[in-house]
Amino acid sequence: MEFDEKQEKKIVENLEELNESLSKQNSARSFLVKGMLYGVGFVIGTTILGAIVLGILYKLFGNVPIIGEYLPDSLDSLSN
């Protein structure tokens, strides 16, 4: 397959743009930002899921003497 000079120049330009784009995506700064966003999202999601689970457990087992003593304290600490 033969390419003329114009096509070769366009291919080289596209490859250089791709290389620059990949370099930006694989930079330490990019990984740092992605890691921080992942961490924040994980903490927020876990907190919300934990509150929902504790709420359901309190509704189901709130009148059980042993569990019923600890769940309200846990729910109060989550709301504060």
C-alpha positions as CSV (number, residue, x, y, z in Angstrom):
1,M,0.0,0.0,0.0
2,E,1.5,3.2,-1.1
3,F,0.9,6.6,0.4
4,D,1.7,9.9,-1.2
5,E,3.4,12.7,0.7
6,K,0.2,14.5,1.8
7,Q,-1.2,11.3,3.3
8,E,2.0,10.5,5.1
9,K,2.1,14.0,6.6
10,K,-1.5,13.6,7.8
11,I,-0.8,10.2,9.3
12,V,2.2,11.6,11.1
13,E,0.2,14.6,12.5
14,N,-2.5,12.3,13.7
15,L,0.0,10.0,15.4
16,E,1.7,12.9,17.1
17,E,-1.7,14.2,18.4
18,L,-2.5,10.7,19.7
19,N,0.8,10.4,21.4
20,E,0.3,13.8,23.1
21,S,-3.2,12.9,24.2
22,L,-2.0,9.6,25.7
23,S,0.9,11.4,27.5
24,K,-1.6,13.7,29.1
25,Q,-3.9,10.8,30.1
26,N,-1.1,8.8,31.6
27,S,0.5,11.6,33.6
28,A,1.0,11.5,37.3
29,R,-1.3,14.5,37.8
30,S,-4.1,12.7,35.9
31,F,-3.7,9.6,38.1
32,L,-3.7,11.8,41.2
33,V,-6.9,13.5,40.3
34,K,-8.6,10.3,39.3
35,G,-7.5,8.7,42.6
36,M,-8.8,11.6,44.7
37,L,-12.1,11.6,42.9
38,Y,-12.4,7.8,43.3
39,G,-11.7,8.1,47.0
40,V,-14.2,10.9,47.6
41,G,-16.9,9.0,45.7
42,F,-16.2,5.8,47.6
43,V,-16.4,7.6,51.0
44,I,-19.7,9.4,50.1
45,G,-21.2,6.2,48.6
46,T,-20.2,4.1,51.6
47,T,-21.7,6.6,54.0
48,I,-25.0,6.8,52.2
49,L,-25.2,3.0,51.8
50,G,-24.3,2.6,55.5
51,A,-27.0,5.0,56.6
52,I,-29.6,3.2,54.5
53,V,-28.6,-0.2,55.9
54,L,-28.6,1.1,59.5
55,G,-32.0,2.6,58.9
56,I,-33.4,-0.6,57.6
57,L,-31.8,-2.6,60.5
58,Y,-33.3,-0.2,63.0
59,K,-36.8,-0.6,61.5
60,L,-36.5,-4.4,61.5
61,F,-34.6,-5.0,64.7
62,G,-35.2,-1.8,66.7
63,N,-37.2,-3.6,69.4
64,V,-34.6,-6.4,69.9
65,P,-32.9,-5.6,73.3
66,I,-29.2,-6.1,72.4
67,I,-29.3,-4.6,68.9
68,G,-31.9,-2.0,69.7
69,E,-29.5,-0.4,72.2
70,Y,-26.7,0.2,69.7
71,L,-28.5,1.2,66.5
72,P,-30.0,4.5,67.7
73,D,-26.5,5.6,68.8
74,S,-25.1,4.6,65.4
75,L,-27.8,6.5,63.6
76,D,-27.2,9.6,65.8
77,S,-23.5,9.5,65.2
78,L,-24.1,9.4,61.4
79,S,-26.5,12.3,61.5
80,N,-24.0,14.5,63.4
